[in-house]
Amino acid sequence: MALNCGIVGLPNVGKSTIFSALTSAPAEAANYPFCTIDPNVGIVNVPDKRLDKIQTVVQTQKTIYATVEFVDIAGLVKGASQGEGLGNKFLANIRETGIIAHVVRCFENPDIIHVDNKIDPVNDIETISMELAFADLSTVEKRIASNERTSRSGDKKVREKAIAMAPLLERLKEELSEGRSARSLDLSDEEEELLYDMHLITLKKQIFVCNVDEEGLKEDNDYVKAVRKIAEAEKADVVVLCGQLEADIAALDDPEERAVFLEEAGLEESGLSRLIHEVYHTLGLRTFFTVGEKENRAWTFKAGMKAPQTAGVIHTDFEKGFIKADVYHCDDLFEAGSEQAIKAAGKLRMEGKDYLVNDGDVMFFKFNV
């Protein structure tokens, strides 16, 4: 699975505004459809209070955060799966992402044109969902045709795999034909593995992002409630934020000014920070830390990795020549107050090749190449 997130939605729902605030990059935003033609890509720091706290305990020259990639994909419209608008190009961009953040407009503003001239989150979600399902349907139908030929292959293994695929593809075809997602079939891990190379859009995990006005941050409006109902049925998470407010916060260079701005808005954490964390964890990503004289750094690894694999995140030589890892958890550092105190308390552990790394571990790898 690709380790990035595609931001999708109808035109003028606030995708590019949110992307610009996320990346503090000047993604083009305008009050008309298709102002985004090529996907903007931004690498975003993952806010981490644990790393901030590590820096106060072990002060170094530099602090480096983990990152996640966001892709701002141009607005889809009804008929995108048939090539309407710039549909085919946009759908191809979505296939290349790991998960989808579906931005839904949940605010009234007569000055910002809606592509359907009405605010209706349920209809908006249905439009996008149908187009993605129909795009996948086209992919599945092509695979069914090729799979029939493959099922007559002289190669026994190839033939048996094709025969096993046939009923699964028919189930998919039936579901997608009704505009429902591949996710709704609740496929097993083995079935998903069979479909992996098809890169089905509707098999990707999805997060709904409700873009509200400032008033909508205080209490869920009817639009947000409608989105939450859909999300609950799809077992998807929801993040509520105000794109314009987030853009205003992102425009402030001083962290203290940003904190004051958030406080005045009655927020403990920015909506974008919540979105970044949601994407990071939904992708199955976790963080370990390295602490040193020159830098304190957060590193990204996939949940379930063992010590040698996480060592390879830093450098392939670390994995090849892995000997052991000295490990403690960042909470131990906060409690003890120093690395020396951790060692004195016997909380520094020596772990081998089978150690499953935990989110928040601080690690020092020993290797020999």
N, C-alpha and C positions, 0 to 999 in steps of 0.2 A: 504494500500500500504506500502511495506517495505521502510524504510527510508535509503536506501543505493543505491550505483551506481555500476553497473557491467561494467568493462572495457573489451570490446570484440574486435575482429578483427582477420584477418588471422595471421598465424605464421610470426614472424619477421617483424612486422610493427612498433614495438616500444612500445607495451603495457607494458611490464615489466620494461623497462627503465623509462617510464612515471610514473608507479606505484611507483618505487623505489624513484624517485625524489619527488613525492607527499608525501610519508610517511617517506622519509629518512631512509627506512628500506631496508635491503639487499635482495630484491626479486631476485630470481635467473634469470639471463638473459644470453642467449647463442645464438650463431649463427646457430641454427638448430631448426626444428619444435618440438613442444611438450616439450620444456625445462621447461615449467610450467605445472605441472600435477594436483596438488591440488590447489584450489584457495587461493591466498594470500589475507588476509584481513588486512586493515589498517585504523586506526582512524586518521582523518586529521583535524587539526585546520582550522577554517574558518577565513581567514584574515579579520580584521575589523578595519578600520581607526577610526571609531567612538569610539570604546572601547579604542584604543590607546589615543585618545584625552580626553576621560573621565579620564583616568589615569593621564594625565597632570593637569587636573583641581582638581580632588579628588584623591590625591595620597594615595595608600594603599600598603600593604605588598605583595599582589599577584594579578595578572591579569589572568583570566581564559576565554579562548575563546570558542565559540560554536564549535561543531565538526560535521563532516559528515563521513560516512563509505564508503570506496572504496573497491571493490573486483576485484582482477586481475584474470580474467578467462582465462584459457589456449586457445591457438589459435584454431579456428575452421577451418575445411577444407571442400571442396566439398564432399558431402556424409555424413556429420556429422549426419544429421537427420536419416540416415540409419545405424548409428553406426560406420562410418568410423573414423579413427584416434581414438580419445577417445570421440567421439561425444556425446553419451548418457549422460555421466558423466558431460560434459561441459554444455550441454543444461539444465540439472537439476539445475546446479549452477546459470545459468542465470535466471531461473524461480523464484529464491529466492530473486532477487534484485528488487528495486523500479523503476529505470530507467536504460537506457543503454547508455554508452559513447562508440561510435563506432570509434575506432582508424583506420585511413586510411593512408597508406603510400603515401606521396606526395613528395618524394625526390629520386634522383638518387644516387646510391652508388654501384659500381660493387663488393665491398668487402662484402656486406651484401646480402645474398641470398634471393630471393623472391620465395615463394612456387610455383609460376607459371612461374618463370624465366622471368617475364616482369613486368614493373611498369604500372598498369592500374587501377586507383582508381574506375572507373565506374564498371569494371568487378569485382573488389574486393568487392564492395558494393553489387552488384547483387548476388555474391556467398553467402555472409553472409545472405542477405535478403531472398534468396531462401531457404536456410537451416533452417532458423528460421520459415519461413512460412510453410515448409513441416513438421517441428516438431509440430507446432500448428495444422496442418491438421490432423495428427495422433491423437492428443488429441480430436479434434472436431469429428472425425469419431467414436471414442470410445464413446463419449458422445451421439452421434446420436443413436447408438445402444442401449445404456442404457436408453435413453430418450423415445424410442419407447416402451420399456417395462414399464417404469414409467407412460406413458400416458394411460395405461390400469389399473392403480392402483385403488383400491377400495376407497382410501382416496381422497375426492373431491378436496381439496386444492392442493395436490401433483399432481393429474391428470391435473388440470387446469394450473398449472405452466408448466408442461411438454408440454402441447398442445401449450402454448404461446411461449415456447422455440423452438419448431420445425422449424418454418419458419426462425427464426434468425440463427439457426445452419446451415440450408441449404444455407443461404446467405454467411455465413462464409466459408463453405466448398467450394463454388464456387470461392470465392475470393482467398482463400489460395491455391487452386488447380492451380491457375495461377501464384503462386509465389508472390502474393501481400499480404500486411500486413492487419491485422484486423483493424488497425488504418485508413486505406483507406476507410472503410465503414462509417466513421464519425458517430459512434453510439451515441445514446442518453444516458443520465445518467441512465435512467431506464434499457436500454439494457445492458449497462456495468455492472450494478448491478446484472443482471441475469447471467452474465458470470464470475462474480468475482471469484468464487471458482475454475475456470478452470485455472487460472494463465497463461493466454495466453502471450507468449513472445512478439508477434508482436502488442499487445495492449499497451505495455509499451511505454512511451515517450522516444525519442532518441535524443542524441546530437552527432553530427559528430565532431571528433577531427582530424584535418589535421596535421599530423606529417611532418614537412618540415625541410630542412637544413637552416642554418643561412641566406643564400641569400633569401630564401623563406619568411622570416619575413619582408623583405623590401617591397615586392610587391607580390600579389597573382600570383603564377605560373599557368600554364594551368591545372595542376592536381587539385589545390585548386579551380579554377574556375569551373571545372567539378563537384566537390563535392558540391559547393555552389548551383549549378543548381538543383542537386538532392534534397538537403536540402530544397530549396525553394518550390519545388513541394510537399515535405512531411511536410512542415511547421515546420521544425526542425531547431535548432540553430547550428551554426558552431563556433568552437574555433580553431584558428590556433596557433600552437606552435612548437618549435624545441625541441624534446625530449632530445637530447644530450646536448644542451645548458642549459635546465632546470636541467639536472642531474649535470652539472658543477656548476650551481648556488646553488643547494641544498647541494653540498659538502662543501660550505663555511659556517663556523660557525658564523662568525662575520656579523651581520646585515648591518653594514656600508660597508663591502666588497661586500656584495650582491647588495647593492644600487649602488655602483660604477660599478659593473659588468653589471647591467641592463642599467645604463646610457651609458656605452661604447657600449652596444649592440643596443642603440637607443630605449629602451623600458621604458615606464612609469611604467608598472606593469608586473610581470611575467605571462607567459601563464598559468602556473599552478594555479595562483591566480584567473585568469579569469575563468578557468575551474571549480574550486571549487565553485565560486560564481554562475556560471551558473547551476551547479548540485543542489546546495542548493535551489535556487529559483525555478528551474524546479520541484523539489520535493514538492513545495508548502510550504517550510520552511521559517520562519521569525525569527527575534531576538528581545528579550526584555532584558533589563539590570537590575541588582541589584547593588547598590552602598553601600559600608559599610566601616567600619574602617579596617577590615582585608583583604577584597578582593573586587575588581570590577569584575563582571562576566556577560558574555553573555549567555543567555539561549535560547534554540530553541523551537519554538512552530509552530503549523500548522496555516497557514493563515485562518482567520475566527473564531479563538478561542475567547471565552469570558474570562473575568478576572478570574473566579473560575477555569477554565480549565488550564489556564496558571499558576495559583498558584499551581495546582497539578503537574506541571512539576518539581517544586522544591521539593515538598513532598505531598503525598496523603492527609495528615492531613490538609494541607493548603487549599485544595479544599473542604474537608468535612466540615471544620469549618469556611469557608470563611465568613468574615463580610464585608470588603471593601478593597479598594486598594488606596493608595496615589500615584498619577501618574503625571509625567511631561515628556516631550519629550527631548531626548538628545540634540536636537538643541537649546532648551530653556536654557539648562545648558551652552552650548558653548557661547550663546549670553549674558547670565546674568553673567557668570563667577564663580558662586558658588550656592550651594543649598539654602543658606540663602537669596541670591539675588532673587532667583526664588520665594521663599515664600513671600518676600517683594513686589514682582511685582504681586502677586496674580495668579501666573501661576501653582501653585501646586493644583491639582484637586483631589477631593475625588470621586471615581467611585465605582459603585455597581456591582451586579451580571450580569447585561445585557451589561456591557461595552465591546465593541469589541476592543481588544488590537491591537495597531498599531506597525508596525516594527519600532524599535528605541525608544519605550517607556522605561522610567526608572520607576520601580515599587517597592513599599513597601507594602507588604500584611499584613493585620490584620485578625487574625482568632481566633477561640475559639473551643477547642476540649474537 
